[in-house]
Each structure stands twice: as structure tokens, then as C-alpha cells.
Amino acid sequence: MRNQLIKSVEYNQPLDMMYMAKDGSISKRRIKVLQVGEGSFRAYCFLRKSRRTFIIDNVLALVPVIHRESMVI
């Protein structure tokens, strides 16, 4: 999980994340990872429209957001 977060920072790629909060509630968020630490990471959360700190162990799933460009002829 941590390696995927680091790659996201290197390639400047947003991620879709399933996250479990302290109270056990689960949310789906689109994030842009800014900084990765040992047990947590900082990211811009598009759902909350602010920078947030997330605990790596509470991340349930990460999926890269892929934008496909279409050609117009």
C-alpha cells in the first residue's frame, strides 16, 4: 500500500481510495497524495476539498485514476 502511495506522488497521479475512519465508517474518496510518512500520509481530498492526513493502515483499497484521451478526427 505504501509503495503505491509513493508511486502516486512520483507520477502525480490521483487515486480513488476506500477508507475506514476511526469510528468504523467507510468512505470512498478521490485523493492526490502530497507526502508519505511511515504510518500516515498527507493528501488533498476532493470530497472534503481540503488537505487531510490519513492513516495507511486504515486504507482498504487504492485504485489509480486513469484519464483516457480520445482523438477527434
Sequence and secondary structure as in RCSB ss.txt:
>XXXX:A:sequence
MRNQLIKSVEYNQPLDMMYMAKDGSISKRRIKVLQVGEGSFRAYCFLRKSRRTFIIDNVLALVPVIHRESMVI
>XXXX:A:secstr
 HHHHHHHHHHT  EEEEEE TTS EEEEEEEEEEE SSEEEEEETTTTEEEEEEGGGEEEEEE         
